[in-house]
Amino acid sequence: MRYSRNFYEIVSNEKIFAKIFSEKESIGYYKLPFQDISKVISYSEKIKQRTIFVIGIGGSSLGSKAIYNFLLTSKKFNKKLKFLDTIDPLRMSCLIEETDLNDSHFIVISKSGNTIEPISIMKYIDSRAKLTKHNSTVITEKNSSLHKFAMKRAINSFFIPKNLGGRFSVFSSVGLLPLKAIGVDIDKLLKGCREVHNSFFDKGFYYDHILNKARFLVENKSRFNNNIIFSYSSIFEYFNKWFTQLWAESLGKKNINGTRQGLTPITLIGPEDQHSFLQLIVDGPRDKTVTFFKVDDLGLATKIPKNMDYKIFNLDYSDNKSFNELINLQADSTVEAILNEKDIPCDVITIPNVDEFNIATLMYRYQLLVSCIGAFLQINAYNQPGVEFGKSSLKKKLKK
């Protein structure tokens, strides 16, 4: 007797773990925590320009932008990192005109080497400041059109492995090179990745947390199909954008029997968005999960001063409280409000402080979470067939 099937089923955690374990041989991001970064370090130390431009879009820039903005307020960088990640002429012009292009280094990133947005921006920059081996670097797939261009001008190239997708590439040279060039401790970034990787694959702390969350989200996807990240600090602004791409582009797929799958990412910043979105969460439809991000120590002890002239406001109870304490108490109060509803799935991730290790653990944790959800859903979390039509359509319109 033979038996075969193509229908969807939710399997055990052990089977999902076995699938993820087997992916380590074929999916590139699993190996990144253990890579040799000596070439990235030695090369980045030779970049002397004061401004580093990343020319790239989507996964080519969002990860490094998330880490840079997370660290920006707590670390003093001697160089500036700017992102030409839009073809909006107003934004692009603003970034370029405020910068001395003769004291800038341009890192052009495109895995395919043929993505229209970064190549178009690159052509424009080349018309303003000739791109040479002295002021530019290329990160792409080996033998791509961009690599061939770089060879023609003797521009140094770093390579993206074929099995590494853009939204999983932040801990490759795609993110490490520009971040190291401005002084980010990339050793600590990879140490944070290794912490999560080893814990998960050794079935430690992260194993249960990641697999159980993945299982819950998949088992309840029909009811709670909107997943909110509520980040209590503006330092998470670009992490939120990185998460949106990772979540949407990885999980919006058809599964093995052609059924459309997907979880919808929603990102908020607290406390600002308490005043615009919290009402919908608390009294609106029960179709959302909420994950809160908090930081124990934001690195600043700024306090609310006591001033008798302000007694009229009857807010004396906030006197001498630090803003760090205030924002975390606001987060705790919002969490309490949601828990009191008793029917809104909610969890809280608290980061001890603002450094490379902690942002890396958070990002690698979410990459593993997406991989596990993809395995549960029986989809390919690493491709993006849904965006290809738009690219081909644009090409046809431009040719007309």
C-alpha positions in Angstrom: 0.0 0.0 0.0 1.2 3.5 -0.8 0.0 6.7 0.9 0.7 10.3 0.0 -0.8 13.6 0.9 -0.4 17.3 0.2 -2.6 18.8 2.9 -1.5 21.1 5.6 -1.1 20.0 9.2 0.5 21.4 12.3 3.3 19.0 13.4 5.2 18.6 16.6 7.8 21.0 17.9 10.4 18.3 17.5 9.6 17.9 13.8 9.9 21.6 13.3 13.2 21.7 15.1 14.5 18.9 13.0 13.5 20.8 9.8 15.2 24.0 11.1 18.2 22.0 12.0 18.4 20.5 8.5 18.1 24.1 7.0 21.4 25.0 8.6 23.1 23.3 5.6 21.2 25.2 2.9 20.1 28.6 4.3 22.9 31.1 4.7 21.9 33.1 7.7 22.4 30.3 10.2 26.2 30.3 9.6 26.7 34.1 9.9 27.3 34.1 13.7 30.4 32.0 13.2 31.9 33.7 10.2 35.4 35.1 9.9 35.1 38.9 9.9 38.8 39.8 9.7 38.5 41.0 6.1 35.6 43.3 7.0 37.5 44.7 9.9 40.7 45.3 8.1 39.0 46.8 5.1 36.7 49.1 7.1 39.6 50.6 8.9 41.0 51.9 5.6 37.8 53.9 5.0 38.8 57.4 6.0 35.9 59.5 4.7 33.7 61.1 7.4 30.3 60.1 5.9 29.4 56.6 4.8 26.5 56.3 2.4 24.7 53.0 2.0 23.1 52.8 -1.4 20.5 50.0 -1.2 16.9 49.2 -0.7 14.9 46.8 1.5 17.0 44.1 3.0 20.2 45.8 1.7 19.7 48.7 4.1 17.0 48.1 6.6 19.0 45.9 9.0 22.0 48.1 9.3 19.7 51.1 9.6 17.9 49.4 12.4 21.1 48.7 14.3 22.6 52.2 13.7 19.5 54.0 14.9 19.2 51.7 17.9 22.7 52.7 19.0 22.9 56.3 17.7 21.7 58.0 20.9 23.9 56.0 23.3 27.2 55.8 21.4 29.4 58.5 20.0 30.3 57.8 16.5 33.1 59.8 14.8 31.5 59.2 11.4 28.0 59.6 10.0 26.1 56.7 8.4 23.5 57.8 5.8 21.1 55.7 3.8 20.2 56.4 0.1 17.4 53.9 0.2 14.7 55.8 -1.7 14.2 57.1 -5.2 12.0 59.9 -3.8 13.9 62.9 -5.4 13.1 65.2 -2.5 14.5 63.0 0.2 17.5 62.0 -2.0 18.3 65.5 -2.8 18.1 66.6 0.9 20.5 63.8 1.9 23.0 64.6 -0.8 23.0 68.4 -0.7 23.6 68.5 3.1 26.8 66.3 2.7 30.3 66.9 1.4 30.4 64.2 -1.3 34.2 64.6 -1.6 34.4 63.4 2.0 32.0 60.5 1.5 32.3 56.8 0.9 29.6 55.0 -1.0 28.7 51.4 -0.3 26.5 50.1 -3.1 24.5 47.0 -2.1 22.4 44.8 -4.4 22.4 41.0 -4.3 21.2 40.6 -7.9 23.4 43.5 -8.9 20.6 44.7 -11.2 18.0 46.2 -8.9 16.8 49.4 -10.5 16.6 51.6 -7.4 20.2 51.4 -6.1 21.7 51.3 -9.6 19.7 54.4 -10.6 20.9 56.2 -7.4 24.4 54.9 -8.1 24.4 56.4 -11.6 23.3 59.7 -10.2 26.0 59.8 -7.5 28.5 58.8 -10.1 27.5 62.0 -12.1 28.1 64.1 -8.9 31.2 62.4 -7.5 33.0 59.9 -9.7 32.9 56.4 -8.1 36.3 54.9 -7.8 38.2 52.4 -5.7 39.0 55.2 -3.3 35.5 56.3 -2.5 33.2 53.3 -3.1 32.7 49.6 -2.3 30.3 47.1 -3.8 28.4 44.3 -2.0 26.7 41.9 -4.4 26.5 38.4 -5.7 29.6 37.1 -7.4 29.6 37.7 -11.2 26.5 39.9 -11.1 26.3 43.0 -13.3 27.3 45.2 -10.3 30.3 43.0 -9.6 31.4 43.3 -13.3 31.0 47.1 -13.1 33.1 47.1 -9.9 35.9 45.1 -11.6 35.8 47.4 -14.6 36.6 50.3 -12.2 38.8 48.3 -9.8 36.3 48.9 -7.0 36.6 46.5 -4.1 33.7 43.9 -3.8 32.3 41.9 -1.0 30.0 39.0 -1.9 26.6 37.9 -0.8 26.1 34.1 -0.8 23.5 32.7 -3.1 21.7 31.1 -0.2 21.4 34.3 1.8 18.3 36.5 1.2 18.3 40.2 1.7 16.0 40.4 4.7 18.3 37.8 6.5 21.5 39.5 5.5 22.1 42.1 8.2 24.8 40.0 9.9 26.8 39.5 6.7 29.0 42.1 5.1 25.7 43.8 4.0 25.3 45.2 7.5 28.7 44.5 9.1 30.8 46.6 6.7 29.0 49.9 6.9 28.4 49.5 10.7 32.1 48.7 11.4 33.2 51.6 9.1 31.6 54.1 11.6 32.7 52.3 14.8 30.1 49.8 15.7 31.5 46.8 17.6 30.6 44.0 15.1 32.2 41.3 17.3 29.5 42.1 19.9 26.8 41.9 17.3 27.9 38.4 16.3 28.3 37.4 20.0 24.6 38.3 20.4 23.7 36.2 17.4 25.7 33.2 18.7 24.0 33.5 22.1 20.6 33.0 20.5 21.8 30.5 17.9 23.5 28.2 20.4 20.7 28.5 23.0 18.1 27.5 20.4 20.0 24.6 18.8 21.1 23.3 22.2 17.5 23.4 23.3 18.1 26.1 25.9 16.2 29.2 26.9 15.4 30.4 23.3 14.3 27.0 22.1 11.1 27.0 24.2 10.4 30.7 23.8 10.8 30.7 20.0 9.1 27.4 19.1 6.2 27.9 21.5 5.5 31.4 20.2 5.7 30.2 16.6 3.2 27.4 17.4 0.8 29.7 19.1 0.8 32.2 16.2 0.2 29.5 13.7 -2.4 27.6 15.6 -4.3 30.9 16.2 -3.6 32.6 12.8 -7.2 32.6 11.7 -8.3 34.5 14.9 -5.2 36.6 15.7 -3.8 37.4 12.3 -2.5 40.9 13.1 0.8 40.9 15.1 1.7 44.2 16.8 5.1 45.2 17.9 4.7 48.0 20.5 8.2 49.4 21.1 8.7 51.7 24.1 11.5 53.9 22.7 12.1 55.7 19.5 15.4 53.8 19.2 13.3 50.9 17.8 11.8 53.0 14.9 13.9 51.3 12.2 13.9 47.9 13.9 10.1 48.1 13.5 10.6 48.7 9.7 13.0 45.9 9.5 10.6 43.6 11.3 7.8 44.6 8.9 9.8 43.4 5.9 11.0 40.3 7.6 7.5 39.3 8.8 5.5 40.3 5.7 7.8 39.1 2.9 8.7 35.9 4.6 5.3 34.7 5.8 2.9 36.0 3.1 2.9 32.8 0.9 0.9 29.9 -0.4 1.5 26.7 1.4 1.9 23.1 0.0 -1.8 22.8 -0.9 -2.1 26.3 -2.4 -3.8 27.9 0.6 -2.9 31.5 1.2 -1.0 32.1 4.4 0.2 35.2 6.2 0.4 37.2 9.4 0.1 41.0 9.2 2.8 43.1 11.0 1.8 46.3 12.7 4.4 48.4 14.5 3.9 51.1 17.1 6.2 53.4 19.2 5.3 54.1 22.7 4.2 56.2 24.4 3.2 58.2 21.3 1.0 55.5 19.8 -0.9 55.0 23.0 -2.8 58.1 21.9 -3.7 56.8 18.5 -3.8 52.9 18.5 -4.3 51.7 22.1 -8.1 52.4 22.0 -8.4 50.0 19.0 -6.4 47.3 20.7 -8.4 47.4 23.9 -12.0 47.9 22.6 -11.6 46.8 19.0 -11.8 43.4 17.4 -10.0 40.5 19.0 -7.8 39.9 16.0 -4.4 41.1 17.3 -1.4 39.8 19.4 0.8 42.4 21.1 4.5 42.1 21.8 6.0 44.9 23.9 9.7 45.9 23.8 11.2 47.7 26.8 14.7 48.8 27.7 15.7 48.7 31.4 18.5 51.3 31.1 18.3 53.7 28.1 21.6 55.2 29.3 20.3 58.6 30.3 19.3 59.7 33.9 17.5 62.9 32.8 14.8 63.7 35.4 11.6 65.6 35.6 12.5 68.6 37.8 10.4 69.8 40.7 9.1 73.3 40.2 6.4 75.0 42.4 5.1 77.0 39.4 3.8 73.8 38.0 1.8 72.7 41.1 -1.3 73.9 39.3 -1.1 70.8 37.0 -1.5 68.4 40.0 1.3 66.2 38.5 3.7 66.5 41.5 3.8 62.6 41.7 6.1 62.7 38.6 8.7 65.1 40.2 12.2 63.7 40.3 11.3 60.6 38.3 13.6 59.9 35.4 12.2 59.9 31.9 13.6 56.4 31.6 11.4 55.4 34.6 8.4 57.3 33.2 8.5 55.6 29.8 8.9 52.1 31.4 6.0 52.8 33.8 3.9 53.9 30.8 4.8 50.6 29.1 3.9 48.6 32.3 0.6 50.5 32.5 -0.3 49.7 28.9 0.6 46.0 29.4 -1.6 46.0 32.5 -4.5 47.5 30.6 -4.2 44.8 28.0 -3.8 41.9 30.5 -6.9 43.1 32.3 -8.9 42.4 29.1 -7.9 38.7 29.5 -8.5 37.9 25.8 -5.6 39.7 24.0 -2.5 37.6 23.6 0.4 39.6 25.0 4.1 39.2 25.8 6.9 41.5 26.9 10.6 41.4 25.8 12.8 43.5 28.1 16.3 44.5 27.0 18.8 45.3 29.7 20.6 48.1 28.0 21.4 49.7 24.6 24.3 48.0 23.0 25.3 45.8 20.1 24.8 42.5 21.9 21.2 43.2 22.8 20.0 44.4 19.5 21.7 41.5 17.8 20.0 39.0 20.1 16.6 40.6 19.4 17.1 40.5 15.6 18.5 37.0 15.4 15.7 35.8 17.7 13.1 37.2 15.2 14.9 35.6 12.2 14.7 32.2 13.9 11.1 32.9 14.9 10.2 33.6 11.2 12.0 30.4 10.1 10.0 28.3 12.7 6.6 29.9 11.7 7.5 29.2 8.0 8.1 25.6 8.9 4.9 25.3 10.8 3.0 26.9 7.9 4.7 24.6 5.4 5.8 27.5 3.2 9.2 28.7 1.8 10.0 31.6 4.2 13.1 32.6 2.1 11.7 33.6 -1.4 9.4 36.4 -2.5 7.5 35.4 -5.6 4.8 37.9 -5.0 7.0 40.9 -5.7 8.4 39.7 -9.0 5.4 40.8 -11.1 5.8 44.4 -10.0 9.4 44.4 -11.1 8.7 43.0 -14.5 5.8 45.4 -15.0 8.0 48.4 -14.1 10.6 47.2 -16.6 8.0 47.1 -19.4 6.7 50.5 -18.6 10.2 52.1 -18.6 11.0 50.4 -21.9 7.9 52.1 -23.4 
